[in-house]
Amino acid sequence: MKQSIRDELKKRILIGDGAMGTLLYSYGIDRCFEELNVSQAEEVKHVHEAYINAGADVIQTNTYGANQIKLDRYGLKHEVAAFNRAAVQLAKEAAKPETYVLGTIGGIRGFQKQSLAIKDIRAGFSEQAYALLDEGVDGLLLETYYDFDELREMLKIARKMTDQPIITHVSMQEPGVLLNGMALSEALSELEALGADVVGTNCRLGPFHMIEALRGIPLPKKAFLSAYPNSSLPDYREGKLHYENEPEYFKKYAVDFRNEGVRLLGGCCGTTPVQIQAFKQGIAALEPLESKRVAERPEVIKVSGHDAVPDSPLYKKVMSGRSIFVEFDTPRHLNTDHFFKGVKALEEAGADAITMADNSLASPRISNAAVGKLIKERFSVSPLVHLTCRDRNLIGLQSHLLGLHVLGLHDLLVVTGDPTKIGDFPGATSVYDVSSMELIKLVKQFNRGISYSGKSLKQPTHFRVAAAFNPNVRNLDRAVQRLERKVECGADYFISQPVFDKERIIEISEATRNLAAPIYIGIMPLTSSRNAEFLHNEVPGIRLPDDVRARMAAAQGKEGARRVSLEICCELIDTAMEHFRGIYLITPMTHYSMTVELVRYIKEKEQKRAVQGKGASAIL
């Protein structure tokens, strides 16, 4: 009778199989691999047999993505039980009497945690695990988990469901570091404490970097150590992914894996029976490692010097007095004369900062970072650049943040960004790798000198983060709760969408009176009745009161519309100044002369208040 894999690992190193998808893909199959357990069962069985013939002691079922969430992409979410049960039966048919069959359950979350709640993942996991266990697998393999929180929760569920062996594999972002910045040693230790029989890592890294990560890992006290490296970094040739496959390289590294204490050694992406055979040959004459001297690893995070903040945060002024920001978007063309004349006029009027959107309304404009640098060099007014989640993936966002820091642009407004379908190029892709809250967290993580993957930036950045606030909603209390969550994520202050209703400004003041961050209230001049109707009916997050629309509709000609618009804005400013220290003026299109007048109005009103205050003090 075959012993438990636990007992077998006490005596010898076991060789696992390699990638299922890589072989199926090489056969020209490029669809839902889990569905093949039913439609092309012989192809799946042949893959298992190929790995067993190459020397695999342990094979895994073709069920990596056989859960409700992943199968739903193909309209197959009701086939979870059928696919998982068929997969176990195929693996058992291919297995020799001494071969162990593990039921594989892959991780679901990547870096976009907000897209899937743990409770939804938990239900799907239980359904899949039950089907695998009921078909009589020799254990469960939880693999390719980038999100440690997800793996922790799934292991707890699995441990309650069965006494069968459980193998848990995290996937590292960088050698020795998980996506959340957690050290690999800490993660494996916690998994062992939660009841995993084998702990280790798979995917993302090839043998070289995986060995480097394992050098700092002590032998587990009760569990065993495993490793399933990728074949190599993938190349893209003629529309297909290609991996380098040198068997001698793997044969050599099999010895290194053994010397780091690995007792279950298999392969992940790009590996084939060729690499598995090489692993088998590499450890053929080797006994398992019983003790290990752990290599001392330098601290993962080291941030040095340059701690002094180079300039005062823009929002500090609003903590003690009046502050005015003006949004003035960069041009959509290369003629910048009008734009810089506007910046000069706003500077002379007394604006504290010029804020520039990040391709507002999903239309391409001159980079606000480039223009921000020029403003910083040429004018005394400060630049504040917007940063959207829409246009850059995680790589681009981090590169952009590093560039902004080097340029000395430390003040940011983090926003989600309008979807591309409303812009000039509706066929362009909206990225949204992260939400605005996650981007705020990332920016503040950079301020600690740590990248998204947990690597040291060598120096901290000095970003101050404004977050967006849309008060034009039915449930204002819910909007304020969202602001509170943004404060928890690291937002320093808020800039609101334009408000066109005096009563609404008062309501906002009441609703946010306990918020631990200042607010710049948005005021935007209207250019015409047509502009008012467009904003009211077509722009998300903006609503205009009936009386404002009526007043704009009654205005005569361009000058009449301009005069009425400024009157409306001054009335709104009068109310806003009673309740908020920060005023955010939004320049309509290129009409900076209107915001210049409003800046002057605020300055004059503030001066009159100061004079009246001194007069009252003198009387007293």
N, C-alpha and C positions, 0 to 999 in steps of 0.2 A: 504493500500500500504506500502511495506517495506521501511523503512527509509534508508538513506545512512549510511554506516558503520561509517562514521565520526560522524554523529549525535548520533548513538547508543553508540559509545565509550564515548561520553560526559556523558552518564547516568549510564553505568554499565561496568563491566569487561566482556570481551568476551573470550570464550574458543575456541582456534583453534584446528585443528586435529593433528595427529601425523605423523609418517613416513609412506609413501606409500611403498617405497622399502623394508622396514623391513618386512611388512606383505606379500608382494608378494614373497620375498625371502624365508620366512617361509613356503610358499605353495609349495616350490620346483621349483620356477621360477627363473632362473638365466640367463637372457639375456636382450636385450634392453627393459626396462620397458615401454617406451613411445610407442613402437610398439604395446603393448598390448591393447592400446585404440581402435585399429582396430581388432586385431586378437582374443583377449580374453576380450572383452568389459565387460562381466558380472563379471569377476573376479575383474576388476578395480571398477566397480559399487558397488560390495559387500564391498570393502574396504571403500569407501565413506560412505556407509550405516552403517557400523560398527562404524565408528567414530561419525556419527550423533546420533546413538542410545546411544553412550557412553556419549553424552552431548555436542558435538562440535557445536558451533554457527557458526563457520567459517571453511570451507573446502577449500582445494587448488587443482587445477587441476593436473593431472598426466603428467606434462609437464616440469619437472625440466631440463631435457636435450634435450628437443624437439627443438633443433636449428640445423642449417646446420653443424656446426663444430662437434658437438657431434654425430649427426646422421650419419655423413660421415664415422665414424668408423665401422658402420654396413652396409654401402652401401645404406643408406636410406636418404641421404641429400635432395632428391627431395620430401620427404613426410612431410616436416615441416607443411605446411598448413593443410594437412589431419589429422595428429596426434593431432595438437593443437585444431582444430575445434571439432574433435571427443571427445577429453578430456573434453572440456567445456560442450558438450551435455550430456556426461555421468554424470558429476558432477551435472548438473541441474536436470537430471532425478532422481538422488538419493536425492537431496536436498528437505527439507521441505520448506514451504512458507517463513519461517523466517530465513532460512539458507543463509549465505553469501557465494558466490563462488568467490574465488580469482584465477586469472590466474598466475601461478607460472613460473618465469623465473630464472633459476639458473646461478650462476657465472661460468665463463669459465676459467679464469686465476687462476693458483695456484701461486707457487713461481717461476715458469719458465716463467717470463714475456717475455723473448726474443723469445719464440716459437710462440706467437700470437700477431699480431699487433692490436691495438685498432680499426683501420679502418675496419679490417676484422670482428671483433666482432660486431662492430656497425651495419653493414649490416645485419648480422644474427639476431641480437636483434630486429631490426625494423620489419623484416619479421615475427618473432614469436609474437611480441607484437601486430601487426596489426591483425593477425588471432585471437588471444585471445579477443581483444577488439571488433572485428567485430561480434564475437559470443555472446557478451553481458555479459561478466563477471562483477562482482560488484566492481572490483578493480584489481590492479596488485600487486603481491608479488615478489619482487626482493630479493632472499635469497642466503645464503652461498657465499658471496663475500669476499674472502681473500684479493683481490687486491682492495684497496680503489679507486685507479685511475679509474679502470674499472667501479665500482659502480657509481662513480660520473658522468662519461660520460653517462652511461646507464640511470641514473635518469634524466639527462637533456633531453635526447631523449624522454623518456616516458612522461615527463611533457609537452613537446611540442605536443605530440600525443593525449593526453587526459586530461580531467578534472576529470576523475574518481579517487577515492582514490588510493594512491600508498604507499605500505608498503616496507621499505628498511631494510634489515638485513645484517650487517657485521658479519664476523666470526673472532673471536679473535685467535691469536697465543698463548697468555698467558692471564690470567685474567686481563682485563683492558687495554690491549695493542694489537694493530693490528700488522699484519705481517711487516709493514713498520716502526714500532716503534711509530706510532701515538697513542695517548691516545684515549680510547673509547669515553670519553666525548667530545673531540674535533671532532671526526668523526661524532657522532650523531648530534651535533650542526650544523655542515656544511650540513649534509643531510636535516635537518629541513629547513635551510636557502635556500636550492635548491628546496624546494617545496614538500618534502615527508610529507605525512599526518601521518604516523606512522614510528617511527625509533626504531631500536632495534638490537638484535643479535640472531643468531641461530648456531647450530652445534658446533663441537669441544669440548665443555665443558658440563659437567653434571650440575644438579641444584646447587650443593654446590659452585663450582667455578664461575658459572654464577651470582649467588647472590652476591658473593664477589666482582665481577666486577661492579655490579649495585649499590653497596653501595656508590660509588663515583659519581654517575650520577644524576644531578638535573632533576626535572621534566621539560620536554620541554615547551617552551612558547606557542606554537600553536599546535604542533603535540602531538601524544600520544606515550607512551613507550610500547615496546613489547619484549617478550622473548620466544624462542623456544629451550630449552635445549635438549641435548642428554639424553638418558636413563641412561647411565653410560659409563665407559671406556669399550671398547669391549674386549671380551676374544675369543680365537681361540680354538674351540673344535671339534675334529674329522673332520677337514677340513672346518668348518663353523664358521662364526662370531656369537658370542653369547653375549647378553646384559642381565644384571641383571634387573629384573622388580619387584620391591617391591612397590605396590600401596600406602601403608601407608606412605612411604617415600615421595612420590610425593604429597600426600594430605597435609602433614606437610609443604612442601616447597611451596605449592600454597599460603599459608598465607604470607610467606616471600617474595614471588614475588609481591604480592599485596602491602606489606609494603614498597617496593622499588619503587612503582608507576606504576607497569606494568598494562596495561589495555587490552592487547591482549596476552593471554598465551596459547601456544601450545607446541608441541614436535617435536623433530628432530630424528636423527638416534637412532634406538633401541626402540623408544616409540611405544606403541600399544594402542588400545582402553582402556586397563586396566589403563594406566597412565592418559589418558585423562579424564576418569571417576573420577579418584582420584583428578585431578586438579579441576574438576567441583564441586565435593563435598567439596573440601578445601575452595573454595571462595563463596560457596552457600549463606552464610549469611553476606557477606562482601560488603561494599560500596567501590567505587573507592577512592583512596587516592587523596586529594585535595591539600595538601602541604607536603613538605618533608624536613627534615633536612639532608643535605648531609654529610656523614662521611668524615672527612679529611683523605686524602690518602697521604702516603709519596711519595716523588718524585719517579717516575718510575726508573730513572737512578741516581745512586750514585756511583761515582768512587773516591776512596780515595788513596792518597799517591803514593809512588813508581813511581814518574813521571820522575826521572832521567834515561836517556838512559844508559844502562850498558856498552856499548862499541860503538866505532865510526863506522858509516855505512861503509861498504866495498866500496861503489861507491864514497865516498867522495874523495878518492885518485885520481880518474880519473878526478876530477874537476880541479886539479892543476898540475898533472903530469902523468907519464906513469903507467898503471895498467894492470896486467896480471891475468886472471882467466883461470883455466884449468879444463875442464870437464873430470872426471875420475870415471866411473860408478862402483858401488859396485858389488861384485861377485854374480853369480847365484848359488853359492854353499857355503859351510861353511869353506872352506880353505881360510883364509884371509891373509896369509903370503905375497903372491905376491902383493896384493892390498896395504898393509901398507908399503911394501918396496917402492912401487911407490909413495905413499904419501910422504915418507921421502925424496926420490930423488927429487921430485918436490918442496918440501920445501927448500931443500939445493940449488936448482937451482935459487930460488927467486920468485916462484909463490906467488901471493897475496892471492889466494883463491882456494880451491878445490871444484868444483861444482859436485853434484851427482844427476843423473836423478832419477825420481820416476817411477821405473820399465819401463825403456826405451823399445820401440818397443813392449809394452804390454806383457813383459816377466817378471816373478817374480825374484826379486833380494833381497839381504839382505836390510832391511829397511835403507833408507838413513838417517833417523832421528837417529837411533841407531849408525850408523857408524859416523855420524856427531858429535855426542856427544863424541865418542872416539877420533876423530881427535882433537876436541876442548881441550880434556884433555891431549893428548899425544904430540901434535905438536904445533908449533907456527903459522903455516899456518891456515887460517880461513876456516871453512866449509860454503858452500852455498847450501842449499837443494832445489831441485825442488819439486813442488807441482802440481799434475794434477787434473783436474776435473773428470777424468775417473773412478777412483777406489773407491771413497768414496761418499756416499750420504751426504746430508746436516748435518746429525747428526755426521757422521764420520769425515767430514771436520772440523767441529767446535771442536770436541774432539781432532783431530790431531793438530790443531792450538794451542789449550790450552797446549797440551803436548810439542809442539816445544818451546813455550814460557817458560815453566817450565824448559826445558832442556837448556835454554840459546841460542837456535838457532834462531837468529833474522833476518837472511838474507835469502830471499826466491826468487825463480824464479817460477812464476805462469804460467802454460801452460795448454792448453786444454788436451793434452795427446793423443797418437796414439790410434785408436779404437782397441778393443780387438781382432777383427777378423784377425789382422795381426800378432798376437803374438802366444805364445806356447799353449794357451787355447782359440781357436777361438769361443768356445761355451760359454765362460764367458760373463757376462753382462757388457757393458759400461754404467756407471751411468749417468754422465753428468747432474746432478741436476742443476748445474749452468754453465754459460759460463765463459771463462777466465776473461772477463771484470767484470762480477758479482762477481767472486771470489776475484779479486783485491779489489773491493768495500768492500767485507766482511772483508778482512784482515785489511783494513784501518778503518773499523767500529770497529773492535777489538781494534785497537790502540786508539780509543776513549772510550774503556771500555764497549762497548755495543755488545751484542750477536746478531745473525741474527733476533731473535724474539723481540729484543728491551729490553731484560733483562740486568741488570747490571752485569758486570764481576767482580765488586768490585775493580779491578785494570785495568789500560790500558796495552795492550801489546806494544811491541816496534819493530814491524816488519818493515823491509825495503824491498820493493818489486821491483824485476826486472820482466819485461815482455818480452815475446818472440817476435822476429821480423823476418819475412821471406821475405828477399829482392829478392828471386829468383822467381819473378813473372813478368808477362808481363806488368802490369800496376803498376809501382813503386809509382806513385802519390797516387793511391788508397791505397796502403799499408801504406804510410806515414800518410794518413788521419786516418787509423786505429790506428796508433801509437798515434796520437793526441787524439783520443777518449780514449785510454788507460791511457794517462796522466791525462785526465779529471777524470778518474775513480780512479786515485791515484798512477799510476806507477811512480817509482822514476827514473828508468833507463831501458835500453833495452839490451838484449843479442841476437845476430843474429844467424840465421842458417849459416852453413859454406858457404863461397863464394869462388869460384875457378877462378874468372875472375878479372884481375886487372882493366879493364875498368869499370866493374860493381861496384867495390869499389869506384871509383871516382864518378860514377853516384849516388851512395847511399849518398856519402858525400854532393853532390850538392842538392839532393832532401830533405835531412834532416837538412840543415844548419840552419833553423829557428825553429827546434824542441827544446822544452824547457826541454830536458832530454838527458843525455849522452848516447852513444851507445858503446857497446863492439862488435867489428866486429869479426865474426866467421871464424876461419881458421882450417881446419882439414887435417892431413896427410892421404894419400892414402897408402894402404898396397900392392896393386898389380893392374894389369890391370883388373883382374876379379872384384876386389873390386870397382874400378872406374866405371865399366859398371853396376854393381849392383846398386850403388848409383844413377847413372844417369838415369837408366831405371825403378827402382822399389821403390825407397824411396821418398815419397812425400816431396816437398819443396826443393829438391836438383837437380841442373842441372850443368853439367860439360861442359866447352868449348871443341870443337873438338880437339884443339891443346893439351890440357891437357890429354885427353884420348889417343891421338896418342903418346905422349911422354911416358905415362905409358905402352902402348902396345909395344913400342920399347925397353923398359928396359929389361936387361938381368938378369934373376935369381932374387932371393930374395934380395940380396945385391944391385943389380942394381936398382930394384924397390924402395928400401928404399932410395937410393941416389937421384934418380930422384924425388921422392916424397918430400924429404926435400928441394931440389933445388926449386921446384914449390912453396912450402910453404914460403921459404925465400923471393922469388920474391913477393909473395902476401903480406908478412909482410912488406917489404920495401915500398910498395905502401900504405898499411894500416896505417903505422906509420906517413906518410905524412898528413893523413887526419883524423885519429882517435887516441885518447889517450888510449882507452881501446882495448885490444886484448883478444879474447876468443879462446883459443886453445882446440880443441876437441880430446881427446885421442881415437885413433882407436882401438876398442876392448880392449885388455889388454896391448897394445904396448906403455907403458908409456915412454920408453926410447926415442921415437921419440918426444914426447911433451917436455921432459926434454931438449933435444937438442935445440928445438925451443925457450924455455924459456931463455936458456943461450944465444942464438943468439940475442934475443930482448934486454937482459940485456947488452950484450957487445956493441951492436949498440947504445944503449942509453948512455952508458958510453963514447963512442967515441964522440958522439954529445956533451955531457957535457964538455969534454976536449976541443973540437974544439971551443965551445962557450966561455970558459974561455980564450982560446988563442986569440980569436977575441977581447974580452973585454980588454985584456992586451995591444994589439996593439993600440986599440982606446985610 
